Amino acid sequence: MEEKKTKDAVTGLESAANRKDAEYDLVNALLSAMDYQQAEENITEVEIRRHGVFYFAVHLHPLSDEQIRIARKKATTYQPNPNGKKLPPIEREINNAKLKSWVIYLATVEADQQKIWGNAAVKDKAGLIENWETIDALLTAGEKNRLFEVVLDVSGLDDDLNSEDMSEEEYAKN
């Protein structure tokens, strides 16, 4: 019985005057939470400037675990499993530069994926085939690293690393 109270307290339904309205509000809140990638407040604009000259701006949204898994898979080379052909291949190497490019590409809003990373003139001039490859052609290593860090930040993946409340000892334990 005690566990039931705890579960209701999380949703806030036990104290609602009109339970039906509270349930409707909960459903709306859950649906809004599900659209986190398109929510305006979660999209971060990053300007690419060199020596004070503005080149372009890219808009980044948070990534899901599944998108990060996709980026990792695309950046990984595999080899046959030494324990037999019937077993799945095993990871051989992860290309960190490619991983960062894929993370940035997948975190870029769709309009910018087409307009910036998918720009036909840039791809033709650089001899590129896929849109994500444009990231390396357009960005310096530092700019690419900065965009990658922004994606981690908006996705909430660097919260533990940047926590000012955590001592060096606590950080080492984690």
Backbone torsions as a table, in degrees:
resi	resn	phi	psi	omega
1	MET	NA	-38.3	179.3
2	GLU	-62.4	-37.9	-179.4
3	GLU	-64.3	-35.5	179.1
4	LYS	-60.7	-42.9	179.5
5	LYS	-62.3	-40.4	-179.4
6	THR	-64.0	-43.1	-179.7
7	LYS	-65.3	-42.1	178.4
8	ASP	-66.0	-36.7	-178.5
9	ALA	-62.3	-32.1	179.2
10	VAL	-65.6	-41.3	-178.4
11	THR	-84.5	-19.7	-179.6
12	GLY	81.1	10.4	-175.9
13	LEU	-78.6	-25.3	-174.7
14	GLU	-68.3	-26.9	-177.4
15	SER	-100.0	1.1	-177.2
16	ALA	-73.7	136.8	178.4
17	ALA	-68.2	-43.6	178.9
18	ASN	-115.5	100.3	-175.0
19	ARG	-59.3	-37.3	-178.8
20	LYS	-64.4	-43.5	177.4
21	ASP	-64.5	-39.2	179.5
22	ALA	-64.7	-40.6	178.1
23	GLU	-65.0	-39.8	178.0
24	TYR	-63.4	-43.3	177.8
25	ASP	-62.7	-38.3	178.5
26	LEU	-63.8	-45.2	179.2
27	VAL	-61.4	-43.8	178.5
28	ASN	-62.4	-40.8	178.7
29	ALA	-64.2	-41.6	178.9
30	LEU	-64.7	-41.7	178.5
31	LEU	-65.9	-38.2	176.6
32	SER	-65.0	-41.1	179.7
33	ALA	-63.3	-32.7	-178.7
34	MET	-68.0	-25.3	-178.6
35	ASP	-93.6	32.0	-174.8
36	TYR	-60.7	-29.0	-176.9
37	GLN	-73.4	-29.4	-179.3
38	GLN	-95.9	-7.3	-178.8
39	ALA	-64.6	127.5	-176.5
40	GLU	-54.2	-39.2	-177.5
41	GLU	-70.4	-14.8	179.1
42	ASN	-97.2	-5.4	-179.8
43	ILE	-93.6	127.9	-177.9
44	THR	-112.8	130.2	176.3
45	GLU	-94.0	129.8	177.4
46	VAL	-121.2	124.0	178.9
47	GLU	-91.0	138.7	175.3
48	ILE	-101.3	112.5	179.6
49	ARG	-127.9	143.0	174.5
50	ARG	-132.1	123.6	-179.6
51	HIS	53.2	39.1	177.2
52	GLY	82.2	-2.8	-179.4
53	VAL	-95.2	124.5	178.4
54	PHE	-78.8	128.9	177.5
55	TYR	-105.3	-54.1	177.7
56	PHE	-165.1	168.4	176.1
57	ALA	-125.0	143.5	178.7
58	VAL	-123.8	143.0	-178.3
59	HIS	-107.9	125.3	-175.1
60	LEU	-117.9	140.9	177.3
61	HIS	-120.3	165.3	179.5
62	PRO	-64.3	153.8	176.9
63	LEU	-106.0	152.3	174.0
64	SER	-89.7	166.6	175.4
65	ASP	-58.2	-39.4	-179.0
66	GLU	-63.1	-41.0	179.0
67	GLN	-66.4	-37.4	177.5
68	ILE	-66.9	-38.1	176.7
69	ARG	-63.0	-40.8	178.6
70	ILE	-62.8	-45.7	179.5
71	ALA	-61.0	-42.8	180.0
72	ARG	-64.4	-42.3	-179.8
73	LYS	-64.0	-40.1	-179.5
74	LYS	-69.6	-23.4	-178.7
75	ALA	-95.0	3.3	-175.5
76	THR	-108.6	136.0	171.4
77	THR	-98.5	146.7	-176.3
78	TYR	-119.4	158.3	176.4
79	GLN	-132.5	158.3	177.8
80	PRO	-59.2	145.4	179.6
81	ASN	-70.1	124.2	-178.4
82	PRO	-68.2	-12.2	179.9
83	ASN	-89.2	1.8	176.7
84	GLY	141.9	150.5	-177.9
85	LYS	-69.0	-24.0	-177.9
86	LYS	-76.7	-15.4	179.1
87	LEU	-87.4	153.9	-178.8
88	PRO	-65.3	153.1	178.1
89	PRO	-63.1	159.1	179.2
90	ILE	-113.1	157.2	179.7
91	GLU	-66.6	137.3	177.5
92	ARG	-104.0	-50.8	-176.4
93	GLU	-156.9	144.3	173.8
94	ILE	-107.4	124.2	177.7
95	ASN	-86.2	104.0	-175.7
96	ASN	-61.6	-37.2	179.0
97	ALA	-64.5	-42.2	178.5
98	LYS	-67.9	-38.7	177.3
99	LEU	-59.6	-46.9	179.0
100	LYS	-61.7	-41.9	179.0
101	SER	-61.4	-44.8	-179.8
102	TRP	-66.0	-41.0	178.5
103	VAL	-61.2	-45.4	178.6
104	ILE	-62.8	-45.1	-179.1
105	TYR	-61.0	-47.7	-178.1
106	LEU	-68.1	-25.6	179.2
107	ALA	-85.8	-10.2	-179.9
108	THR	-77.9	136.6	178.2
109	VAL	-60.3	151.9	-172.6
110	GLU	-57.0	-40.2	-179.4
111	ALA	-61.2	-42.3	179.3
112	ASP	-72.7	-30.2	175.9
113	GLN	-57.5	-43.2	-178.6
114	GLN	-77.2	-48.0	-173.0
115	LYS	-70.2	-40.4	-175.4
116	ILE	-100.2	-64.7	-175.5
117	TRP	-71.1	-25.3	-179.5
118	GLY	-99.5	14.1	-177.6
119	ASN	-61.2	116.7	-174.7
120	ALA	-61.4	-40.2	-179.0
121	ALA	-63.1	-42.4	179.4
122	VAL	-67.3	-44.6	-179.1
123	LYS	-63.0	-41.8	178.9
124	ASP	-63.8	-47.7	-177.6
125	LYS	-63.1	-37.8	-178.2
126	ALA	-88.6	-6.5	-179.9
127	GLY	69.7	38.6	-177.1
128	LEU	-100.2	153.2	-179.9
129	ILE	-105.6	-48.3	-175.6
130	GLU	-101.2	149.7	-177.2
131	ASN	-59.3	-41.8	-176.2
132	TRP	-61.8	-25.2	-179.7
133	GLU	-66.8	-23.1	-179.5
134	THR	-63.8	-26.8	-179.5
135	ILE	-56.7	-45.5	179.1
136	ASP	-69.3	-29.1	179.8
137	ALA	-75.2	-31.6	-174.9
138	LEU	-95.3	-25.3	-172.5
139	LEU	-110.7	144.8	170.5
140	THR	-75.9	167.1	179.7
141	ALA	-59.4	-39.9	179.8
142	GLY	-66.9	-41.8	178.6
143	GLU	-64.1	-41.4	179.5
144	LYS	-63.6	-43.1	178.9
145	ASN	-64.3	-38.9	178.7
146	ARG	-63.5	-44.3	178.3
147	LEU	-63.8	-41.0	178.3
148	PHE	-60.0	-44.4	178.5
149	GLU	-63.5	-37.4	177.4
150	VAL	-63.5	-42.9	178.6
151	VAL	-61.0	-45.3	177.9
152	LEU	-59.9	-40.9	-179.0
153	ASP	-65.9	-49.8	-178.0
154	VAL	-69.7	-21.6	177.6
155	SER	-86.9	-4.7	179.5
156	GLY	75.7	20.5	-176.1
157	LEU	-88.6	-13.7	179.8
158	ASP	-111.1	15.0	179.6
159	ASP	-58.8	-45.7	-179.0
160	ASP	-66.5	-36.1	-176.9
161	LEU	-72.2	-30.8	-176.2
162	ASN	-100.3	6.6	-177.4
163	SER	-65.7	120.4	179.0
164	GLU	-76.0	-19.3	-178.6
165	ASP	-76.5	-15.7	-174.8
166	MET	-90.4	124.4	177.3
167	SER	-74.9	167.6	178.2
168	GLU	-62.0	-35.2	178.9
169	GLU	-64.3	-45.6	179.2
170	GLU	-64.6	-40.1	179.0
171	TYR	-60.7	-43.4	-179.1
172	ALA	-64.1	-36.7	179.4
173	LYS	-67.2	-35.5	-178.8
174	ASN	-78.2	NA	NA
